[in-house]
Each structure stands twice: as structure tokens, then as C-alpha cells.
Amino acid sequence: MVLAVAFLALLVAAAMRSVPGIILHALEHEFAWSREEITLAVSINLLLFGLAGPFLGRLMDTYGPRVVVAWTASLIALGSAGTVFMQAPWQMHLLWGVLVGAGSGGCSMVMGSALVNRWFVARRGLALGVLGAAMSAGQLIFTPLLMYLDIAYGWRSATLCVALLMGLVVPLVWIFLRDDPSMLGLQAYGELGLQSKPTRPDPHPMRRAIKTAEFWLLASSFGVCGLTTSGLFQTHLIPHGLEHGFSEMTMAVSLGVMGATDIVGTITSGWICDRFGKRGPLAVYYLLRGATLLALPAIDSTFGLMVFSVIFGLNWLSTVPATSALAADWFGKQNVGAVFGWIFFAHQLGAAVAAYGASFLHRWGGDYTLTFSMAGAFAILGSGLVLCIRRQESYARTSR
């Protein structure tokens, strides 16, 4: 039940994150705003999404995920609904950038990581993969739907739809989500022996984390992940496709196909982590991502675009289970909300740079060729960073 409610929250949050790329052209045409003005709001959103993560993660470690998720989901719903009435760029920066961005930190894989590491001992990687797949499924289900609403009824219908869906998540979280198995007299899945009490988080987990090379390698590689996925694709893939002669619905279907294949890729990644470890597969994911990004500018047919969507989709979020599990292994499951929160902040920092930087490079170069080529090079660099991570050690051993 806990996994199902968390899945639903992440599913709807994924719909919210697909909105900017869908409505970007509509905002340009209705308000005559520049692409830089619009994507600045997206960058603020992504940056605060990441920056809120470690602080909300710390609150989850201390007070439990349930109350944090409920309040932040409410903030997302209010901010999304408010965009229906905006008339100036600063209002988009405030509503979509600040309110929705800050609230998004509570409905992210920081929440997923905090819950899974409390509720699962066995099949932890698989459970993380399932929650990672929620974000892919949200993209699969909602991107074509929101694009249809945008085309048929205007961009306000798309944002209002997301606000209503997130509003429905809040009562489900209050009713069904629980912070720890002990609250229901249960054991974590796969835990052997007597029921154990929840392990209290360390008073200052980041003091130890920042002294290790592994934290910085995980954060840097996950920053590359954000640079090469959400900030870039969910904001700029549809405009890139339109410039290459593809229709809006074709590009929406492309993102949906990525979401469909990413469900398979992310769940499979979690299973691979449980069976074969995390470090080697994670390096392979980044290497494959780099190769596909380098090929993207040359794609000029619908068939080629769909082949790209399948291949890229298979490893879009496959990095999440491995990165989250490595963070828990190195720094302790009781601290994973705070530590993975800062690692996730690096992810969102990379995403924010991509969202705004791609607009700048587009204006400078006239298209997205340089942007995707640079992203491919960074993904290959991310593979090298992962290979520098030492073989995992238990938290108890490294904390001595």
C-alpha cells in the first residue's frame, strides 16, 4: 500500500514536470514572451525543486515522509492552479518557479528513497525501480493527454488538469501513507528476526558525507543525469522536433514512448542492482545515454525518432535506483533523505542549467545541434565519474 501511494504521487508529479515543454509555444504566442523569459521560470522551478530536496529529506528523516508529502503536494496544486490567471512573466516565475518548484521537492525520488529504505530490506533496488517507473508512467500517460488539452482547449486546461490531479493525491497520502513499518506493528519487507525499532538519523550526516569522494562523485554524476534528461528533454525536445518538421502530437508521442520504455528500463535497472550491483551498470547507462544524444541531431524521420525514443527511454531514469541505493549503502538508510536530497539537488542543478542554457545556445547557434552534442559529451563524462567510485562498503565500516 505504501509503495502504491508513493507511486501515485510520483505519477502525478511527472505530469506536472511535462507541462512546460507542452505549453512553451502557446505562451510565446499569447503573451509574446521570449523563450528565455519562459525557461527562466522552468530553471527556477528545477533549481528550487532540487534545493528543497535535502531540507525536505532531512524533515522526512526526522518527522517522517507522510506530513511532508501532503503539504508539498498541496503547494504544487495551488501553484499550478494559480498559473491559469498569470499575465506577466514575473507571475510565472513566482507561481511555477517558486511555489511549484519548492513543493516538487516533496514529491520526488527523495521521498521515494526515504520510504523505500524504511520499508524494504530485500528487493530494495526493485522497489526503487518501481517508483522511478512512476515518473516514466506519468510521462507516458499524461504527455499526450496534456498536449491534446493544450491544442484543443488551450494551455490553461493542461495546467488546471495537473492541479486537480495533485489535489486528489493529498487525501490519499493522509489516509494510506505510513512513515515506518513499526507504526503498523510490521517488519520491513525481507527483514529477518524480531521487529526492530526505527534507526534514528545521525545529527549531522552531511558532515561525514562531504568528506568522502563517493558523495561528490555521486552528486556530480547525478548532476550530469539532470543535465541530459529532465531539464533538457522535457523543456526543449518538443521545440527541437517542431523545428525539424515533426508535428506537436508526434513529439508528444515521442516523449510518451520514452516514458513507456523507461518503465521497463527503470524496473529492470532496480532488478539488476539487486542481482549484479550498482556501480558497473550505472556507468553503462551513462555511456549509452551519451551515444544516443550524439546521434539525435541527425534524426530526420518519424521512424528514426521513435527508435531513438525507445533506446533513450530505456535508460532515462535507470540511473535513479543505482544512485539512491549507493547513497544508502555508503551513508546509511536512516540518513538517505538528507544525503540523497543533496545528491538530488545536484541533479536538479544540472537540469536547471540545461533548461535555461539550451535556450541561450539555441539563440546563439540557431538550433539545438550544439546543445545535444554537448549533452552527449557530458553523459560520457558521467560514465567515467561513476567508475571512480570505490566498491561499496557498509556504512558502519566507513563511519569508524
N, C-alpha and C positions, 0 to 999 in steps of 0.2 A: 504493500500500500504506500509506504514512504517513497519507494522508487517510482511508483506510478504518479504520485502527486508532483514530485520533483520533475519528472519527465514532462508533465503537462505545463508546469511553469516555464521550463526552458523552451518548450514547443512554441508557446505564445510569444515569449521574448524573442525568439528567432524571427517571427513575423514582424515584430516591431523593427528589428535591425535591417530588414529588407526594404523598408519603406523609402529611405532617401533616394536610392538609385531609381526607384519606380517613379517618384514624383518630381525628380530634378528638372526635367524638361518642362513639365507643367508649371512649376514655379517660375522658371525663366520666362515663359511666355505670358503668364498672367501678371506678374509683378515687374517684369523687366529687370530682375535681379541678376547680377553676374554669377557665373559658376563658382567663382572664388568666394562670394558672399554666402552662397548656399552651403558649399562644402566646408566653410569655416564652422558653421553650426554642427555639421557632422563630425568635424575634428574635435570640437569642444565636447560633444557627446561621447565620442570614443575615449578621449583623454580622461574625462571625469568618470566614465564607466570603469576604466582601469584604476584610476586613483582612488575611487571609493572602495574598490575591491579589498585591499589589505585592511582598511579600517573596519569595513563591514565583516570581513573574515575574522578579525580579532573579536568583534562583538559576537559572532557566531560561536567561536571557540569558548567564549566566556559565558554567554547567556543562551546559546542555542540558536539554530538557524530559523526556527519557526517564526518568531516575532519579527526578526529582521526581514525575512522574505515577505511577510504580509505587509509590512509598512512600505517597503521599497516597491512592491508591485502596485500598491495604491498610488505611489508617487508617479510611476510610469503611466498609469491610466489617466491621472489628472493632467500630466504634461502633454500626453498625446492628444487628449480631448481639447486642450487649450489651443493647439495649433490650428484648429478649424477657424478660429477668429483672428489669426495674426494678419497684420497688414504691413509690417515693416521688418527688415532683416534682424534688427535687434530683438524683436519678439521671438523669432525663430531661434536665435542664439540662446535666449533665456529659456524658452519652453522646451525645445528639442535638445538644445545643447546642455543646459544646466540641469533642469528638472528630470528629464528622461534619462540623461547621461548618468547623473548621480544615482537615480533609482535602479538603473540597469545593473549596477554592481551587486545588488542583492539577488538578482535572477540570472546568475551566470554560473560558470563551472567552478567558481569559488564556493558557491552554495552546494553544488553537486559534489565537489571534493570533500567539503566538510561533512556532508551527510553520509556519503559512501564509506568514508574511512571510519565513521562511528558504527555503521550498521553492517559492514561486511568485513570478514576476515578472509574467508575463501571467496573466490570469484570476484575479487575486488576490481581487477582490470576490466572484466566483462561488464560489471555494473557501471563503471566509469564510461565504458564504451557505449552502453545503452543511453546514458544521459547525454553523451556527446552526440549520439544519433538523434536525440530530440531536437537539437538545433538544426540538424540536416533535414529532419522530417518537417519541421516548421517551414523551412525554406521551400521544400517540395510542395507542401500543401498550400501555403499562403501566397507565394510569389505570383503564380499565375492568377490566383483569385484577386489579389490586390491590384495587379496590372489590369485585369478586366474591370474592376470597380473604377480605377483611375480613368480608363478610356471611356467607359460607358456613363459614369456619373460624376467624374471629377475627382481631383486628388483629395478633397476633404472627406469623401466617403471612405477612402482607403485608410486614412489616419483614424477616423472615427471607429471603423471596424476593429482596428487594433486596440483602441482604448476600451471598447466594450468587452472584448475578449479578455484583456488583462484584468478588468474589473470583476469578471466571473471567476478568475483564479483565486482572488483574495479569500473568499469564504471557504473554498476547498482547502486552502492552506491552513486556516484556523481550525477547521474541523478534523482533518485527517493527518496532518503532518505532525510527527513527534521527533524530538531532538535526539533521543538516545534510546536504545532497546531497553535499558533498565527502567525507563519511565512506564513501560508496559509489563515489567517483570519478565522480559525476554533476554536472550543472548544474541549477540551479533551473529550473522549468518556464517557458519563454519567455525564458530568459537567452541572450543572443547573445554570440558570441565565445568566448575561452578560458575554461576553468573558473576561477572566482575563489575566493580563499580567503575563509573566513567573516570578516565585519567584526566586530571586537571592540567590545563595548559601551563607551559612554563611562563614565569612572569615577564621575561624579555626574550622571546625566541629569536628575534631578529639580530640581537647582539651576537649570538653564535652563528647564525646563518650567514651574515655578511662577511664573516671571517673565513668562509670556505670558498674555494674556487668553484665548487659544484653549484652553489647558489647563483653565482654570476654567469656561469655557463648555461644553466637552465634558463635564467632570465634573458640572456642575450639571444639564445636560440628561439625562445618563445616570442621575443620581440620580432625576430625575422618571420615567425609564423603569422603574427598580426599584420606585418608589412605586406605579406604576399597573399593574404586571404581577405578578411572582412573589410578592412579599410579600403582596399584596392578594388575588389570584385563587387562588393555589394553597393559601392558608390559609382564605379566607373565602367563596369563591364557592359551595362546596357547602353550608355552613351558611346562606348567604343564600337559596339555592334551596329548601332544606328549609322555611325559614320562609315561603316563598311557595307552598308546596303541591306542589313538584316532588319526585319520588322521588330516592333516592340514585343509582340507576343512570342516571336521566335527567341528573342533574348530572355524573356521571362521563362519560357520553356527550358532554355539552356541552363538557367540557374536552378530550375526545378529538377532537371536531370542530375545536376551536380548534387543537389540535396538527396535525391533518391539513391545514387551510388555511394554517397558519403555515409548513409545509414549502414550500408553493408561494410564499407571500409572502416568506419569507426568502431562498430561492434566487433568486427574481425580483429582490429588492432588491439582491443581490450583482451580478446582471447589469446592473441599472440603474446601479449605482455605476461599473461598468467602462465603460458606454456614455455616461452623461449626467452623471457627477459625483456627489458625495455630499451637499453642503450643502442644496440645494433639495429633493431627495426626502426627506431626513431631517426637514426642517421639516414637510412634508406628512404624514409618518407620525404625528408627534405631534398635529397638528391633527385628523386623522381619529380618532385614539385618544380625544382629548378629547370629540369629538362622540358617539361610541358609549358612552362611560362615562356621560355625562349622560343618555342615553336608557335605561340599564339598569334603574333603579328602577321604571320604568313598565311593564316587560315582565312579562306575567302568563299567557302561553300557551306551550306547548311549541314551536309553530311560531315564535313571536317569539324565543324563547330560542335556537333553532337558527340563525335568521337573524343574530341578534347574534353567535353563536359564530363563524359564517363570517366576518363583517365584522371583528370584533375579532381573530380568529385571523390574518387576512391581514397584520396589522402588529404582532403580538405581539413578535416578535424581528427584524422587518425593520430595526430601529434598529441592530442589532449590526454587520453588515458595514460600514455607513457610518461608525459611530463608530470602530471599530477601524482602518479604512483611513485616516480622517482623522488619528488618532493617529500612525500610521506615517508618513504624509506630512509631518506637522509636526515630529515628534521623532526620526525615523529608525527603520528596521526593526530595527536592532541594539539599540535601546533600548525596543522596543514592549512587551516583557514587563513591565518596571518601570513605564513611564509608563501603559500601558493598565491595568496592575494597579491603580494608584491611581484611575484613572477608573472601573474596575470596582468598586473599594471604595465610591465614591460611589453606584453603582447599588445595591449591597447595603445601604448605609446607608439609602437610601430604602426598600428592601424591608423592612428590619427595623422602621423606623418604621411602615410600613403594617401589618405583621403584628400588632404589639402595639397600635398606635394605633387600628386598626379595632375591636379588642376593647373598648377603652375607650369609643370613640364609640358602639358598639353598646349597651353597658350604660347609657350616658348618654341615648341617643336612643330605645332600644328596637328599632331595626332598622338596616339598612345604608344607608338613603337618603342621609344626610348624608355618609357615607364615600365613596360612589361619586360624588356630586356634587362633593365637594372634589377627588377624584382627577381628574375630568374637567377641572376648572379648572386644576389643576397641569399636565396634559398640554398644554393650550393655551398655558400659560406656557412649557413646554419648547419649543414651536414657535418662540416669539419668541426664546428664548435661542440656538437654532441659527442663526437669521437674523442674529444679531450676530457670528457667526464670520466672519472675513475669508476672502476667496478663498484657497485653499491655496497655500502656497509650498513650495519644496523645502527639505528640512532643511539642506542645505548653505548656502543663501542666508540662512536665518533664524539660523544659528549663527555668522555672521560678527560 
